Amino acid sequence: MSRKKIYSEPKRKINLSLTETATKWLDEQRVQLTASSLSDVIERLARELPKKSIDG
């Protein structure tokens, strides 16, 4: 079954193991970003970091 496309790219399911501290932090970011899920938070952060490193 194909995953939902977002950002003009197909999504791929992966499994992650995170500490409780990391999970809590991601959930706090989810609330601040009004993101729909933890995977949405990770996607947004991954797309934002390269922009910040380019912008300096």
Beta strands, then each sheet from edge to edge (+ up, - down):
end
